[in-house]
Amino acid sequence: MKIRLAAHLTCAAVCLGLLFADQGRLASVLYFLYLGVEVFISAVTGKQRNDGER
């Protein structure tokens, strides 16, 4: 499994866990922080997440 895919699945699992624990605000902050990091990495490397995974 690719590292970025594993990071995405881990973040999604943590956010779902937080949502079920009635911590919706924390889950949304964590997910938007993760998306910001993804956009930054894509901008720096010039690659989208799925470019090399096909």
PDB file of N, CA, C and O in Angstrom:
ATOM      1  N   MET A   1       0.852  -1.182   0.000  1.00  0.00           N
ATOM      2  CA  MET A   1       0.000   0.000   0.000  1.00  0.00           C
ATOM      3  C   MET A   1       0.894   1.240   0.000  1.00  0.00           C
ATOM      4  O   MET A   1       1.899   1.291   0.709  1.00  0.00           O
ATOM      5  N   LYS A   2       0.527   2.216  -0.784  1.00  0.00           N
ATOM      6  CA  LYS A   2       1.294   3.456  -0.850  1.00  0.00           C
ATOM      7  C   LYS A   2       1.153   4.241   0.449  1.00  0.00           C
ATOM      8  O   LYS A   2       0.132   4.160   1.133  1.00  0.00           O
ATOM      9  N   ILE A   3       2.189   4.998   0.773  1.00  0.00           N
ATOM     10  CA  ILE A   3       2.207   5.736   2.041  1.00  0.00           C
ATOM     11  C   ILE A   3       1.096   6.783   2.087  1.00  0.00           C
ATOM     12  O   ILE A   3       0.429   6.927   3.111  1.00  0.00           O
ATOM     13  N   ARG A   4       0.890   7.517   0.989  1.00  0.00           N
ATOM     14  CA  ARG A   4      -0.133   8.567   1.006  1.00  0.00           C
ATOM     15  C   ARG A   4      -1.536   7.983   1.098  1.00  0.00           C
ATOM     16  O   ARG A   4      -2.414   8.571   1.730  1.00  0.00           O
ATOM     17  N   LEU A   5      -1.749   6.830   0.473  1.00  0.00           N
ATOM     18  CA  LEU A   5      -3.053   6.172   0.587  1.00  0.00           C
ATOM     19  C   LEU A   5      -3.274   5.689   2.017  1.00  0.00           C
ATOM     20  O   LEU A   5      -4.371   5.816   2.561  1.00  0.00           O
ATOM     21  N   ALA A   6      -2.230   5.137   2.618  1.00  0.00           N
ATOM     22  CA  ALA A   6      -2.339   4.688   4.006  1.00  0.00           C
ATOM     23  C   ALA A   6      -2.605   5.867   4.934  1.00  0.00           C
ATOM     24  O   ALA A   6      -3.394   5.751   5.872  1.00  0.00           O
ATOM     25  N   ALA A   7      -1.957   6.997   4.683  1.00  0.00           N
ATOM     26  CA  ALA A   7      -2.187   8.188   5.507  1.00  0.00           C
ATOM     27  C   ALA A   7      -3.621   8.670   5.354  1.00  0.00           C
ATOM     28  O   ALA A   7      -4.248   9.071   6.334  1.00  0.00           O
ATOM     29  N   HIS A   8      -4.147   8.635   4.131  1.00  0.00           N
ATOM     30  CA  HIS A   8      -5.522   9.069   3.897  1.00  0.00           C
ATOM     31  C   HIS A   8      -6.510   8.154   4.625  1.00  0.00           C
ATOM     32  O   HIS A   8      -7.443   8.631   5.271  1.00  0.00           O
ATOM     33  N   LEU A   9      -6.304   6.855   4.521  1.00  0.00           N
ATOM     34  CA  LEU A   9      -7.212   5.917   5.184  1.00  0.00           C
ATOM     35  C   LEU A   9      -7.128   6.040   6.698  1.00  0.00           C
ATOM     36  O   LEU A   9      -8.142   5.932   7.387  1.00  0.00           O
ATOM     37  N   THR A  10      -5.926   6.266   7.222  1.00  0.00           N
ATOM     38  CA  THR A  10      -5.766   6.447   8.664  1.00  0.00           C
ATOM     39  C   THR A  10      -6.475   7.704   9.133  1.00  0.00           C
ATOM     40  O   THR A  10      -7.169   7.687  10.150  1.00  0.00           O
ATOM     41  N   CYS A  11      -6.302   8.799   8.394  1.00  0.00           N
ATOM     42  CA  CYS A  11      -6.959  10.051   8.760  1.00  0.00           C
ATOM     43  C   CYS A  11      -8.475   9.899   8.691  1.00  0.00           C
ATOM     44  O   CYS A  11      -9.190  10.395   9.562  1.00  0.00           O
ATOM     45  N   ALA A  12      -8.961   9.222   7.670  1.00  0.00           N
ATOM     46  CA  ALA A  12     -10.403   9.011   7.548  1.00  0.00           C
ATOM     47  C   ALA A  12     -10.934   8.164   8.707  1.00  0.00           C
ATOM     48  O   ALA A  12     -12.012   8.436   9.234  1.00  0.00           O
ATOM     49  N   ALA A  13     -10.179   7.142   9.100  1.00  0.00           N
ATOM     50  CA  ALA A  13     -10.613   6.300  10.216  1.00  0.00           C
ATOM     51  C   ALA A  13     -10.633   7.081  11.527  1.00  0.00           C
ATOM     52  O   ALA A  13     -11.561   6.939  12.324  1.00  0.00           O
ATOM     53  N   VAL A  14      -9.611   7.904  11.750  1.00  0.00           N
ATOM     54  CA  VAL A  14      -9.570   8.718  12.968  1.00  0.00           C
ATOM     55  C   VAL A  14     -10.728   9.706  12.981  1.00  0.00           C
ATOM     56  O   VAL A  14     -11.376   9.894  14.011  1.00  0.00           O
ATOM     57  N   CYS A  15     -10.990  10.338  11.839  1.00  0.00           N
ATOM     58  CA  CYS A  15     -12.091  11.307  11.764  1.00  0.00           C
ATOM     59  C   CYS A  15     -13.441  10.634  12.000  1.00  0.00           C
ATOM     60  O   CYS A  15     -14.299  11.191  12.684  1.00  0.00           O
ATOM     61  N   LEU A  16     -13.634   9.447  11.442  1.00  0.00           N
ATOM     62  CA  LEU A  16     -14.884   8.727  11.689  1.00  0.00           C
ATOM     63  C   LEU A  16     -15.025   8.363  13.161  1.00  0.00           C
ATOM     64  O   LEU A  16     -16.112   8.460  13.730  1.00  0.00           O
ATOM     65  N   GLY A  17     -13.927   7.947  13.770  1.00  0.00           N
ATOM     66  CA  GLY A  17     -13.963   7.645  15.197  1.00  0.00           C
ATOM     67  C   GLY A  17     -14.325   8.863  16.023  1.00  0.00           C
ATOM     68  O   GLY A  17     -15.097   8.767  16.977  1.00  0.00           O
ATOM     69  N   LEU A  18     -13.767  10.016  15.655  1.00  0.00           N
ATOM     70  CA  LEU A  18     -14.091  11.251  16.370  1.00  0.00           C
ATOM     71  C   LEU A  18     -15.549  11.644  16.166  1.00  0.00           C
ATOM     72  O   LEU A  18     -16.199  12.133  17.090  1.00  0.00           O
ATOM     73  N   LEU A  19     -16.064  11.431  14.957  1.00  0.00           N
ATOM     74  CA  LEU A  19     -17.469  11.754  14.698  1.00  0.00           C
ATOM     75  C   LEU A  19     -18.399  10.891  15.549  1.00  0.00           C
ATOM     76  O   LEU A  19     -19.386  11.385  16.095  1.00  0.00           O
ATOM     77  N   PHE A  20     -18.081   9.602  15.659  1.00  0.00           N
ATOM     78  CA  PHE A  20     -18.918   8.720  16.472  1.00  0.00           C
ATOM     79  C   PHE A  20     -18.776   9.011  17.958  1.00  0.00           C
ATOM     80  O   PHE A  20     -19.634   8.621  18.751  1.00  0.00           O
ATOM     81  N   ALA A  21     -17.694   9.696  18.346  1.00  0.00           N
ATOM     82  CA  ALA A  21     -17.499  10.064  19.753  1.00  0.00           C
ATOM     83  C   ALA A  21     -18.006  11.482  20.027  1.00  0.00           C
ATOM     84  O   ALA A  21     -17.641  12.087  21.035  1.00  0.00           O
ATOM     85  N   ASP A  22     -18.839  12.010  19.138  1.00  0.00           N
ATOM     86  CA  ASP A  22     -19.410  13.357  19.263  1.00  0.00           C
ATOM     87  C   ASP A  22     -18.349  14.453  19.334  1.00  0.00           C
ATOM     88  O   ASP A  22     -18.491  15.419  20.085  1.00  0.00           O
ATOM     89  N   GLN A  23     -17.293  14.296  18.552  1.00  0.00           N
ATOM     90  CA  GLN A  23     -16.237  15.307  18.462  1.00  0.00           C
ATOM     91  C   GLN A  23     -16.158  15.805  17.015  1.00  0.00           C
ATOM     92  O   GLN A  23     -15.090  15.792  16.404  1.00  0.00           O
ATOM     93  N   GLY A  24     -17.283  16.235  16.486  1.00  0.00           N
ATOM     94  CA  GLY A  24     -17.367  16.633  15.086  1.00  0.00           C
ATOM     95  C   GLY A  24     -16.475  17.797  14.720  1.00  0.00           C
ATOM     96  O   GLY A  24     -15.884  17.814  13.641  1.00  0.00           O
ATOM     97  N   ARG A  25     -16.372  18.772  15.610  1.00  0.00           N
ATOM     98  CA  ARG A  25     -15.541  19.937  15.315  1.00  0.00           C
ATOM     99  C   ARG A  25     -14.071  19.541  15.204  1.00  0.00           C
ATOM    100  O   ARG A  25     -13.374  19.993  14.295  1.00  0.00           O
ATOM    101  N   LEU A  26     -13.602  18.708  16.114  1.00  0.00           N
ATOM    102  CA  LEU A  26     -12.216  18.242  16.072  1.00  0.00           C
ATOM    103  C   LEU A  26     -11.964  17.401  14.829  1.00  0.00           C
ATOM    104  O   LEU A  26     -10.899  17.496  14.220  1.00  0.00           O
ATOM    105  N   ALA A  27     -12.936  16.580  14.450  1.00  0.00           N
ATOM    106  CA  ALA A  27     -12.802  15.752  13.251  1.00  0.00           C
ATOM    107  C   ALA A  27     -12.699  16.619  12.006  1.00  0.00           C
ATOM    108  O   ALA A  27     -11.882  16.341  11.128  1.00  0.00           O
ATOM    109  N   SER A  28     -13.511  17.659  11.914  1.00  0.00           N
ATOM    110  CA  SER A  28     -13.461  18.514  10.727  1.00  0.00           C
ATOM    111  C   SER A  28     -12.160  19.304  10.670  1.00  0.00           C
ATOM    112  O   SER A  28     -11.600  19.487   9.590  1.00  0.00           O
ATOM    113  N   VAL A  29     -11.672  19.774  11.811  1.00  0.00           N
ATOM    114  CA  VAL A  29     -10.393  20.493  11.828  1.00  0.00           C
ATOM    115  C   VAL A  29      -9.264  19.568  11.395  1.00  0.00           C
ATOM    116  O   VAL A  29      -8.410  19.964  10.601  1.00  0.00           O
ATOM    117  N   LEU A  30      -9.251  18.346  11.907  1.00  0.00           N
ATOM    118  CA  LEU A  30      -8.214  17.389  11.542  1.00  0.00           C
ATOM    119  C   LEU A  30      -8.264  17.068  10.058  1.00  0.00           C
ATOM    120  O   LEU A  30      -7.222  17.008   9.405  1.00  0.00           O
ATOM    121  N   TYR A  31      -9.463  16.859   9.512  1.00  0.00           N
ATOM    122  CA  TYR A  31      -9.567  16.503   8.102  1.00  0.00           C
ATOM    123  C   TYR A  31      -9.174  17.668   7.195  1.00  0.00           C
ATOM    124  O   TYR A  31      -8.512  17.456   6.179  1.00  0.00           O
ATOM    125  N   PHE A  32      -9.570  18.897   7.544  1.00  0.00           N
ATOM    126  CA  PHE A  32      -9.170  20.042   6.727  1.00  0.00           C
ATOM    127  C   PHE A  32      -7.674  20.297   6.833  1.00  0.00           C
ATOM    128  O   PHE A  32      -7.057  20.741   5.864  1.00  0.00           O
ATOM    129  N   LEU A  33      -7.083  20.028   7.979  1.00  0.00           N
ATOM    130  CA  LEU A  33      -5.636  20.128   8.119  1.00  0.00           C
ATOM    131  C   LEU A  33      -4.953  19.107   7.220  1.00  0.00           C
ATOM    132  O   LEU A  33      -3.966  19.419   6.555  1.00  0.00           O
ATOM    133  N   TYR A  34      -5.480  17.885   7.200  1.00  0.00           N
ATOM    134  CA  TYR A  34      -4.928  16.854   6.324  1.00  0.00           C
ATOM    135  C   TYR A  34      -5.052  17.260   4.850  1.00  0.00           C
ATOM    136  O   TYR A  34      -4.104  17.092   4.083  1.00  0.00           O
ATOM    137  N   LEU A  35      -6.199  17.785   4.455  1.00  0.00           N
ATOM    138  CA  LEU A  35      -6.375  18.211   3.066  1.00  0.00           C
ATOM    139  C   LEU A  35      -5.417  19.338   2.702  1.00  0.00           C
ATOM    140  O   LEU A  35      -4.905  19.379   1.583  1.00  0.00           O
ATOM    141  N   GLY A  36      -5.172  20.254   3.639  1.00  0.00           N
ATOM    142  CA  GLY A  36      -4.204  21.321   3.396  1.00  0.00           C
ATOM    143  C   GLY A  36      -2.809  20.781   3.166  1.00  0.00           C
ATOM    144  O   GLY A  36      -2.088  21.262   2.291  1.00  0.00           O
ATOM    145  N   VAL A  37      -2.425  19.783   3.945  1.00  0.00           N
ATOM    146  CA  VAL A  37      -1.110  19.158   3.756  1.00  0.00           C
ATOM    147  C   VAL A  37      -1.058  18.454   2.407  1.00  0.00           C
ATOM    148  O   VAL A  37      -0.038  18.525   1.721  1.00  0.00           O
ATOM    149  N   GLU A  38      -2.129  17.780   2.010  1.00  0.00           N
ATOM    150  CA  GLU A  38      -2.181  17.116   0.705  1.00  0.00           C
ATOM    151  C   GLU A  38      -2.007  18.118  -0.432  1.00  0.00           C
ATOM    152  O   GLU A  38      -1.256  17.864  -1.374  1.00  0.00           O
ATOM    153  N   VAL A  39      -2.692  19.250  -0.351  1.00  0.00           N
ATOM    154  CA  VAL A  39      -2.581  20.275  -1.393  1.00  0.00           C
ATOM    155  C   VAL A  39      -1.162  20.821  -1.430  1.00  0.00           C
ATOM    156  O   VAL A  39      -0.611  21.030  -2.511  1.00  0.00           O
ATOM    157  N   PHE A  40      -0.562  21.054  -0.271  1.00  0.00           N
ATOM    158  CA  PHE A  40       0.803  21.566  -0.212  1.00  0.00           C
ATOM    159  C   PHE A  40       1.785  20.568  -0.825  1.00  0.00           C
ATOM    160  O   PHE A  40       2.658  20.960  -1.600  1.00  0.00           O
ATOM    161  N   ILE A  41       1.652  19.287  -0.488  1.00  0.00           N
ATOM    162  CA  ILE A  41       2.547  18.272  -1.047  1.00  0.00           C
ATOM    163  C   ILE A  41       2.372  18.178  -2.555  1.00  0.00           C
ATOM    164  O   ILE A  41       3.357  18.056  -3.283  1.00  0.00           O
ATOM    165  N   SER A  42       1.135  18.232  -3.032  1.00  0.00           N
ATOM    166  CA  SER A  42       0.883  18.183  -4.472  1.00  0.00           C
ATOM    167  C   SER A  42       1.489  19.386  -5.179  1.00  0.00           C
ATOM    168  O   SER A  42       2.014  19.259  -6.285  1.00  0.00           O
ATOM    169  N   ALA A  43       1.421  20.554  -4.546  1.00  0.00           N
ATOM    170  CA  ALA A  43       1.986  21.758  -5.155  1.00  0.00           C
ATOM    171  C   ALA A  43       3.506  21.697  -5.189  1.00  0.00           C
ATOM    172  O   ALA A  43       4.120  22.127  -6.166  1.00  0.00           O
ATOM    173  N   VAL A  44       4.116  21.173  -4.146  1.00  0.00           N
ATOM    174  CA  VAL A  44       5.578  21.123  -4.081  1.00  0.00           C
ATOM    175  C   VAL A  44       6.135  20.061  -5.021  1.00  0.00           C
ATOM    176  O   VAL A  44       7.112  20.311  -5.727  1.00  0.00           O
ATOM    177  N   THR A  45       5.529  18.883  -5.037  1.00  0.00           N
ATOM    178  CA  THR A  45       6.061  17.795  -5.854  1.00  0.00           C
ATOM    179  C   THR A  45       5.553  17.840  -7.290  1.00  0.00           C
ATOM    180  O   THR A  45       6.166  17.246  -8.178  1.00  0.00           O
ATOM    181  N   GLY A  46       4.453  18.528  -7.530  1.00  0.00           N
ATOM    182  CA  GLY A  46       3.890  18.580  -8.875  1.00  0.00           C
ATOM    183  C   GLY A  46       3.131  17.323  -9.245  1.00  0.00           C
ATOM    184  O   GLY A  46       2.808  17.119 -10.415  1.00  0.00           O
ATOM    185  N   LYS A  47       2.840  16.481  -8.273  1.00  0.00           N
ATOM    186  CA  LYS A  47       2.129  15.232  -8.539  1.00  0.00           C
ATOM    187  C   LYS A  47       0.815  15.220  -7.787  1.00  0.00           C
ATOM    188  O   LYS A  47       0.714  15.718  -6.666  1.00  0.00           O
ATOM    189  N   GLN A  48      -0.181  14.647  -8.420  1.00  0.00           N
ATOM    190  CA  GLN A  48      -1.435  14.389  -7.730  1.00  0.00           C
ATOM    191  C   GLN A  48      -1.295  13.076  -6.979  1.00  0.00           C
ATOM    192  O   GLN A  48      -0.337  12.337  -7.207  1.00  0.00           O
ATOM    193  N   ARG A  49      -2.215  12.778  -6.104  1.00  0.00           N
ATOM    194  CA  ARG A  49      -2.101  11.586  -5.268  1.00  0.00           C
ATOM    195  C   ARG A  49      -2.100  10.309  -6.095  1.00  0.00           C
ATOM    196  O   ARG A  49      -1.387   9.367  -5.749  1.00  0.00           O
ATOM    197  N   ASN A  50      -2.875  10.245  -7.177  1.00  0.00           N
ATOM    198  CA  ASN A  50      -3.042   8.992  -7.915  1.00  0.00           C
ATOM    199  C   ASN A  50      -2.172   8.895  -9.162  1.00  0.00           C
ATOM    200  O   ASN A  50      -2.376   7.987  -9.968  1.00  0.00           O
ATOM    201  N   ASP A  51      -1.204   9.804  -9.354  1.00  0.00           N
ATOM    202  CA  ASP A  51      -0.387   9.766 -10.564  1.00  0.00           C
ATOM    203  C   ASP A  51       0.393   8.460 -10.707  1.00  0.00           C
ATOM    204  O   ASP A  51       0.408   7.874 -11.790  1.00  0.00           O
ATOM    205  N   GLY A  52       1.031   7.998  -9.652  1.00  0.00           N
ATOM    206  CA  GLY A  52       1.868   6.815  -9.766  1.00  0.00           C
ATOM    207  C   GLY A  52       1.227   5.548  -9.272  1.00  0.00           C
ATOM    208  O   GLY A  52       1.903   4.523  -9.190  1.00  0.00           O
ATOM    209  N   GLU A  53      -0.029   5.569  -8.943  1.00  0.00           N
ATOM    210  CA  GLU A  53      -0.657   4.409  -8.327  1.00  0.00           C
ATOM    211  C   GLU A  53      -1.475   3.562  -9.300  1.00  0.00           C
ATOM    212  O   GLU A  53      -2.147   2.623  -8.873  1.00  0.00           O
ATOM    213  N   ARG A  54      -1.437   3.865 -10.572  1.00  0.00           N
ATOM    214  CA  ARG A  54      -2.248   3.096 -11.523  1.00  0.00           C
ATOM    215  C   ARG A  54      -1.483   1.967 -12.122  1.00  0.00           C
ATOM    216  O   ARG A  54      -2.020   1.222 -12.941  1.00  0.00           O
TER     217      ARG A  54
END
